[in-house]
Amino acid sequence: MAGPAGSVGCFSSVPSFYQEALVKQQEYLKRQRDVVTHRMKKLAAKQVTVSNKTEALKEKIKRKYEDMKRVLDEDLHITLSQLEVEAEATEKMVEEQIERCYALTQDIDRELTQLSTRLETQQTDEQVQQSPFRIAATLKQTDPELVQIDEFKNEQILSLTVNLLLFIRSQVPVTKKLFQSYASEVVLNPDSAHPKLIISPEGTSVTYTDTWQDVPENPARFDTTLNAVSKHGFQEGRHYWVVQVKGKTYWELGLTYPSIPRKGREEDCWLGRGPESWCVEYYNGVYTAWHRGLAHELTHVAGRSFERIGVFSSTPGGLVCFVGADTMTPLYCFSTGTFTDTLLQAVCPGHDNQGTNWKPLVICDASRSAPTL
């Protein structure tokens, strides 16, 4: 039986070019592991920077609000809360990128182990794994420079808090002015509406009726849930839209991916019940936020009546935020991390609710106060 000398002889029988390729691949992966580790450190530093800048901005705004006293106390709380939820959403996204980098380092370590084993056992029947593209893609997607704080928006808030001393009555609440700058046009798609819903010709209101409408069947139409979605969606940026809910006792509204189920009686067809959508529901005085079938009863607004509901979304921060649009009262905010598809606006006017819920849901001009039909 061959001893150590025999082993050396066997090793020498391995083609030198193959052995060199394995060694080069091993060295490459080691270097890339160091690069990914460094990337995680930079992402962590970015997370600290986001937090520090947010805290610094909050302190500046707080000093201005201290001059406003009683009239601005509520507006101060709203402004700081909005900054906090956006910062938390951004930090969550950074954490996800760090986790991706960590998972990649584990994959690289496993591949390094495999390469070492193959070198030791002198396997020649396997091809060298090619991982540069996967590593490069992850490094590109986790670039800290892609995590951006909206400096322009922050400067706007700070500037408004200074100027509010001069025109306080016309400028509160501040977040209302800010959100109005992100106002988006919403036109409902009649081809998506359940047959018991009537969409206005302009696509700006939806009304429930007991009469089944004579509408053509198509794959986009909801057939058991009283939903309708917008004609057009968005994949990036910040967007704000407002719906008039005055006089209604039952409604749902929010955002959804186009992939939300539209046929059958499965609960995933309902807004917020599956992973594709986010919504706030109002039913007989109770507000509930829904996503992935998880219900969050909004006890802090129990018994309150809002005439208009606003929905703000930020794709950079993975945020979906619901507010009482006239007072900018926070209802609920979802920090989703990263959106994976186009977002459509979605509404459900609800059934007649024993004759108490016949009024339509009306899409408003989110850049001003008055609704428009």
C-alpha positions in Angstrom: 0.0 0.0 0.0 1.4 3.4 -0.9 2.6 5.5 2.0 3.1 9.3 2.1 5.4 9.1 -0.9 2.6 7.3 -2.8 0.3 10.2 -1.9 2.7 12.7 -3.2 2.9 10.8 -6.4 -0.9 10.7 -6.7 -1.1 14.5 -6.1 1.5 15.1 -8.8 -0.8 13.2 -11.2 -3.4 16.0 -10.8 -3.2 18.3 -13.8 -1.3 21.4 -12.7 -3.7 23.8 -14.4 -6.6 22.3 -12.5 -4.8 22.6 -9.2 -3.8 26.2 -9.9 -7.4 27.0 -10.8 -8.6 25.7 -7.4 -5.9 27.6 -5.5 -6.8 30.8 -7.4 -10.5 30.3 -6.7 -9.7 29.8 -3.0 -7.6 32.9 -2.8 -10.3 34.9 -4.7 -13.0 33.8 -2.2 -10.9 34.7 0.7 -10.4 38.2 -0.7 -14.1 38.5 -1.4 -15.0 37.4 2.1 -12.9 40.2 3.4 -14.7 42.6 1.0 -18.1 41.5 2.2 -17.0 41.7 5.9 -15.9 45.2 5.2 -19.2 46.0 3.5 -21.1 44.9 6.7 -19.0 47.3 8.7 -19.8 50.1 6.4 -23.5 49.3 6.5 -23.4 49.3 10.3 -21.7 52.6 10.2 -24.4 53.9 7.8 -27.0 52.8 10.2 -25.4 54.8 13.0 -25.1 57.8 10.7 -28.8 57.6 9.9 -29.7 57.4 13.5 -27.4 60.2 14.5 -28.6 62.5 11.8 -32.2 61.8 12.7 -31.5 62.5 16.4 -29.7 65.7 15.5 -32.5 66.9 13.3 -35.1 66.0 16.0 -33.2 68.1 18.5 -33.1 71.1 16.2 -36.8 70.9 15.5 -37.5 70.4 19.2 -35.8 73.6 20.1 -37.9 75.5 17.6 -41.1 73.9 18.8 -40.3 74.9 22.4 -41.0 78.5 21.3 -44.4 77.6 20.0 -45.7 76.1 23.3 -49.3 75.0 23.6 -50.6 75.6 20.1 -47.8 73.5 18.5 -47.5 70.7 21.1 -49.6 68.2 19.1 -47.8 69.2 15.8 -44.4 68.6 17.5 -45.4 65.1 18.5 -46.7 64.3 14.9 -43.5 65.6 13.3 -41.1 63.7 15.5 -43.2 60.5 15.2 -43.0 60.7 11.4 -39.2 61.2 11.5 -38.9 58.2 13.9 -40.9 55.8 11.8 -39.0 56.7 8.6 -35.7 56.3 10.5 -36.8 52.9 11.9 -37.9 51.8 8.4 -34.5 52.8 6.9 -32.6 51.1 9.7 -34.6 47.9 9.2 -33.6 47.9 5.5 -30.0 48.3 6.5 -30.3 45.4 8.9 -31.7 43.3 6.0 -28.7 44.2 3.9 -26.3 43.2 6.7 -28.0 39.9 7.0 -27.7 39.3 3.3 -23.9 40.0 3.5 -23.6 37.7 6.5 -25.4 34.9 4.6 -23.1 35.4 1.7 -20.0 35.1 3.9 -21.4 31.8 5.2 -21.9 30.6 1.6 -18.3 31.7 0.8 -17.0 29.8 3.9 -18.8 26.7 2.8 -17.4 26.9 -0.7 -13.9 27.5 0.7 -14.3 24.4 2.8 -15.4 22.4 -0.2 -12.4 23.7 -2.2 -10.0 22.8 0.6 -11.5 19.3 0.8 -11.1 18.9 -3.0 -7.6 20.0 -2.8 -6.8 17.6 0.0 -8.6 14.7 -1.7 -7.3 15.6 -5.2 -10.7 15.4 -6.8 -10.6 16.0 -10.5 -14.1 15.3 -11.7 -15.8 18.5 -10.5 -15.7 21.9 -12.1 -14.5 24.9 -10.3 -17.6 26.8 -8.9 -18.1 30.2 -10.4 -19.3 32.7 -7.7 -18.0 36.1 -8.8 -21.3 37.1 -10.3 -23.3 36.2 -7.2 -20.9 38.1 -5.0 -20.7 41.1 -7.3 -24.5 41.2 -7.4 -24.8 41.2 -3.6 -22.2 43.8 -3.2 -23.9 46.0 -5.7 -27.3 45.6 -4.0 -25.9 46.3 -0.6 -23.9 49.4 -1.4 -24.3 51.8 1.6 -24.6 54.7 -0.8 -28.0 53.3 -1.9 -29.3 53.9 1.6 -30.1 57.5 1.4 -31.6 60.0 3.9 -34.0 62.4 2.3 -31.9 65.5 3.1 -34.1 67.8 1.1 -37.2 66.6 3.0 -35.3 67.1 6.3 -34.3 70.6 5.3 -37.9 71.4 4.4 -39.1 70.3 7.9 -36.4 72.3 9.7 -37.1 75.4 7.5 -40.9 75.1 8.2 -40.4 74.9 11.9 -38.5 78.3 11.8 -41.0 79.9 9.5 -44.0 78.7 11.6 -43.4 81.4 14.2 -44.5 83.9 11.5 -47.5 82.0 10.0 -48.3 79.4 12.6 -52.1 79.3 11.9 -51.7 78.5 8.2 -48.9 76.0 8.4 -50.0 73.4 11.0 -49.7 70.5 11.0 -46.3 70.4 9.3 -46.5 66.8 8.1 -49.7 67.7 6.2 -47.8 70.2 4.1 -44.9 67.7 3.6 -47.2 64.9 2.6 -49.1 67.1 0.2 -45.8 67.6 -1.7 -45.9 63.9 -2.4 -49.5 63.9 -3.6 -50.2 61.3 -6.3 -53.1 61.0 -8.7 -55.2 57.9 -8.3 -57.6 56.6 -11.0 -59.5 53.4 -10.1 -59.5 50.7 -12.7 -63.1 49.6 -13.5 -61.9 46.4 -14.9 -60.7 45.4 -11.4 -63.9 46.3 -9.6 -66.2 43.6 -8.1 -69.5 43.5 -10.1 -71.4 45.1 -7.2 -69.2 48.2 -7.3 -69.8 51.2 -9.4 -66.7 53.2 -10.5 -67.3 56.8 -11.5 -66.5 57.7 -15.1 -63.4 59.6 -13.9 -62.3 56.7 -11.8 -62.3 58.8 -8.6 -65.1 57.3 -6.6 -66.5 53.8 -5.8 -69.9 52.9 -4.6 -71.5 49.7 -3.4 -74.8 48.6 -4.9 -77.0 45.6 -4.3 -77.4 45.2 -8.0 -75.0 43.0 -9.9 -73.5 45.1 -12.7 -73.4 43.8 -16.2 -69.6 43.9 -16.6 -67.3 41.6 -18.6 -65.4 39.0 -16.7 -61.6 39.3 -16.9 -58.6 38.0 -14.8 -58.1 41.3 -13.1 -61.6 41.5 -11.6 -62.3 40.7 -8.0 -65.2 38.3 -8.0 -66.1 37.8 -4.3 -64.3 40.6 -2.4 -65.6 44.2 -2.8 -62.3 45.5 -4.0 -61.0 47.8 -6.7 -57.4 48.8 -7.5 -55.9 51.7 -9.3 -55.1 51.7 -13.0 -51.5 52.7 -12.5 -49.0 51.8 -9.8 -45.5 52.9 -8.7 -42.2 51.2 -7.9 -40.2 53.9 -6.4 -40.3 57.3 -4.6 -42.7 58.7 -2.0 -46.4 58.9 -2.6 -49.4 60.3 -0.7 -53.1 59.9 -1.5 -56.3 60.7 0.4 -59.8 59.1 0.4 -62.9 60.6 1.8 -64.7 58.2 4.1 -67.2 60.6 5.6 -70.6 59.1 6.6 -69.5 55.5 6.1 -69.6 52.7 8.7 -67.4 50.2 6.9 -64.5 50.6 4.6 -61.0 49.3 3.8 -58.2 51.0 1.9 -54.5 50.6 1.4 -51.8 49.3 -1.0 -51.4 46.0 -2.8 -49.1 44.2 -5.2 -50.8 43.3 -8.6 -50.4 39.7 -7.6 -53.1 39.8 -4.9 -55.5 36.9 -5.5 -58.7 38.1 -7.2 -60.8 35.0 -7.5 -62.5 32.7 -5.0 -63.4 33.1 -1.3 -59.9 32.7 0.2 -59.1 35.3 2.7 -56.0 36.3 0.8 -58.3 38.1 -1.6 -59.2 40.5 1.2 -57.0 43.6 1.6 -54.3 43.0 4.3 -55.0 39.3 4.7 -52.2 38.0 2.6 -48.5 39.0 2.1 -49.4 41.1 -1.0 -51.3 44.0 0.7 -51.5 46.4 3.6 -54.7 48.1 4.8 -56.6 49.9 7.5 -60.2 48.7 8.0 -63.0 50.7 9.7 -66.1 48.7 10.9 -68.7 50.1 13.2 -66.3 52.4 15.0 -63.4 50.0 15.3 -60.1 50.7 13.3 -57.9 47.7 12.5 -54.6 47.6 10.5 -54.0 44.4 8.5 -51.1 42.7 6.8 -50.3 39.0 6.3 -53.6 38.2 8.1 -52.4 39.8 11.3 -54.8 42.3 12.9 -53.7 45.3 14.9 -56.6 47.0 16.6 -56.0 50.7 16.7 -57.3 51.4 20.2 -55.7 54.9 20.4 -58.3 56.2 17.9 -61.2 54.1 19.1 -64.5 56.1 18.9 -62.9 58.8 16.7 -64.4 59.7 13.4 -62.2 60.8 10.5 -63.7 62.4 7.3 -60.6 61.6 5.2 -57.9 59.0 5.5 -54.4 59.6 4.0 -52.0 56.9 2.9 -48.2 57.7 2.7 -45.7 55.2 1.2 -41.9 55.4 0.9 -40.3 52.9 -1.3 -36.7 53.9 -0.1 -37.7 53.2 3.5 -40.2 50.4 2.9 -42.9 52.4 4.7 -46.7 52.3 4.5 -48.3 54.9 6.9 -52.0 55.7 7.5 -53.1 59.0 9.0 -56.3 60.9 9.7 -55.7 63.3 6.8 -57.3 66.5 8.2 -55.4 66.4 11.6 -52.6 64.1 10.4 -53.4 61.8 13.4 -51.2 58.7 13.1 -53.3 55.6 12.7 -50.7 52.9 11.9 -47.3 52.5 10.1 -46.0 49.3 8.5 -42.2 49.0 8.2 -41.9 46.4 5.4 -38.2 46.5 4.7 -38.1 46.2 0.9 -41.0 46.2 -1.6 -40.7 43.5 -4.2 -43.2 44.6 -6.8 -45.3 47.5 -8.2 -47.7 49.0 -5.6 -51.3 49.7 -6.5 -53.8 51.8 -4.5 -56.6 49.6 -3.3 -60.1 50.4 -1.9 -63.1 48.5 -0.5 -66.2 50.5 0.2 -67.8 47.6 2.1 -71.3 46.2 1.9 -74.4 48.2 2.9 -74.0 47.2 6.6 -77.7 47.1 7.3 -78.4 50.3 5.4 -75.8 52.4 7.1 -73.0 52.3 4.5 -74.3 53.5 1.1 -72.0 56.5 0.6 -69.1 56.2 -1.8 -65.4 56.3 -1.1 -64.1 59.4 -2.9 -60.5 59.9 -4.0 -59.5 63.4 -3.0 -56.9 65.8 -4.4 -54.2 65.1 -1.8 -52.4 68.3 -2.6 -55.3 70.4 -1.1 -58.1 70.0 1.4 -61.2 69.7 -0.8 -62.2 66.3 -2.3 -62.8 66.1 -6.0 -65.1 63.8 -8.0 
